[in-house]
Amino acid sequence: MRRNLSVRRSSHFMSAYIGLDVHKEWTFATVLDQNGRVVDQRKLLNEHVPSFVGNFKVEKIGLEASTM
């Protein structure tokens, strides 16, 4: 069986910068590579954020959250 080696899968081995826009029940995550290109972008339930972030070699994480 042939494996799917997509850009998303191979990006996990490079340094990543992650931005998280946190809401009450979900978070919108954007992952950038060292050159500022979007590697992955998705809306996640909050409980899935730690496992998603764990897939990358994270250099920095930026967080946006508010009480509105």
QUICORSUL-V649061 format. One record per pair of residues at least 6 apart in sequence whose C-alpha atoms are under 7 Angstrom apart, sorted by the first residue. I is the first residue (numbers start at 1). J is the second residue. Records with the same first field share a line. If there is no record, write none. Layout:
BEGIN
I: J + J
END
This chain:
BEGIN
8: 39 + 40
11: 39
12: 55 + 56 + 57
13: 56 + 57
14: 57
15: 33 + 34 + 57 + 58 + 59
16: 31 + 32 + 33 + 34 + 56 + 57 + 58 + 59
17: 31 + 32 + 33 + 58 + 59 + 60 + 61
18: 29 + 30 + 31 + 32 + 60 + 61 + 62
19: 29 + 30 + 31 + 61 + 62 + 63
20: 27 + 28 + 29 + 30 + 62 + 63 + 64
21: 27 + 28 + 29 + 63 + 64 + 65
22: 28 + 64 + 65
23: 65
25: 45 + 46
26: 43 + 44 + 45 + 46
27: 43 + 44 + 45 + 46
28: 42 + 43 + 44
29: 41 + 42 + 43
30: 38 + 40 + 41 + 42
31: 38 + 39 + 40 + 41
32: 38 + 39
33: 39
END
